[in-house]
Amino acid sequence: MATAPASAASVDEKVAPISYPITDVVGTQDELRELVGQPSEVAVRKQLSALDAHCTAYIARSPFLLLGTASASGTCDVSPKGDSPGFVQVLDERTLVIPDRPGNRRIDSLSNIMDNSRVGLLFLIPGVEETLRVNGRAVISRAPDLLDRTAMNGKRPLLAIVVQVEEAFLHCARSFKRAGLWDPEHRTQRAELPSLAAMIMDQAQPTSCTLDELEALVEHSNRNLY
């Protein structure tokens, strides 16, 4: 059986050694295609080079998306973005704008976009099992007209992410059906996990605050969304 190349970790010296032996690795594109097979005509032709009326209508109803980015060195990040439906605005068939709302100031996505403009977006609508995938290139803008049109509760975002669309296509519901994502019977009770502050306290072990202070900070952040 084939094993993962020993040199794989050398791509990024910060990657920890693989602790679990990975065997029977698929090594080529031809191998992969032989295993998976060919996509149907519909699966290929549904990919668009611009947003059509269906994509635009989906985005207008979506309160949530996942933004995938990668740094110049290939370090990847996926960041959630959410607000009232329509918070992502379609400027034209090839351009959309995402307001950058206040967050934890890590700016992982923004830093990656500065290095590597390629982005991938996954739009979701609660209760709808189909998703919309959009790929393209992004820039970070502070243009007053964009910030004005994406303001919420009278507060403008500091920055906006403008995406030049290169690919867009609707994705089928099978993953959501397997997960039962919108099924109330599959929901986890929040009490089954520690609070966010408690988990972060265990992970970060900060010396600058107590658990109670961190709980209060999280609660304040959750109340002050803009």
Order of alpha helices (4+ residues) and beta strands (2+ residues): alpha-alpha-alpha-beta-beta-beta-beta-alpha-beta-beta-alpha-beta-alpha-alpha-alpha
